[in-house]
Amino acid sequence: QVQLVESGGGLVQPGGSLRLSCAASGSISRINAMGWYRQAPGKQRELVATITSDRVENYADSVKGRFTISRDNAKNLVYLQMNSLKPEDTAVYYCAADIGMRSSGMGYWGKGTLVTVSS
């Protein structure tokens, strides 16, 4: 059994910063890519950022230059540093991971953490 648990969400004013964390635990053979996705009210879930086991990063255009994804492979952690937050960043943020000896896509998901950007 594998669990992903997010933390760090909350209420922040426009222009502010938040740091999300996600811890993977359980029966983990190998973590390939990890990532963050978000779902705003009334919208579909969308990719925010991903990072491979070699730390190659990929970002949605809407967050480039403002968000930074990083990971701690020894501790099975992934982070999302969010700066210059905008009201349109308001969403539930989900952590995801591709776990297994072979890469097979983001098959594991956390339950999400709410980020609200509002004055």
GIPE-V78116 format. One line per field, one symbol per residue. phi: phi as a letter, one per 30 degrees, with the letter a starting at -180 (. if undefined). psi: psi as a letter, one per 30 degrees, with the letter a starting at -180 (. if undefined). burial: # if it has 16 or more other ideal C-beta (glycine too) atoms within 10 Angstrom, else .. A space follows every 10 residues. Layout:
phi=???
psi=???
burial=???
//
This chain:
phi=.cbcbcajdl cbdeidbbbc bbccbjdcda cddbabbbbd eibddbdcab bddcidcbbd edceiccbcb bcddchcbbb dcchdbeddd adcccbbcck dcdbjdcbbd djbdcbcac
psi=kkkkjllfla kklkfalljk lkkklaijek jclllklljl kgllklkekl klfghkkkkk effkfekkkl ljeeghkklj kjlhkleffk lkkkklkjkl fkkglifkkl flkkkkjk.
burial=.#.#.#.##. .#.....#.# ####...... ########.. .......### ##......#. ..#...###. #....##### .#..#...## ########## .....#.#.# .##.#.#..
//
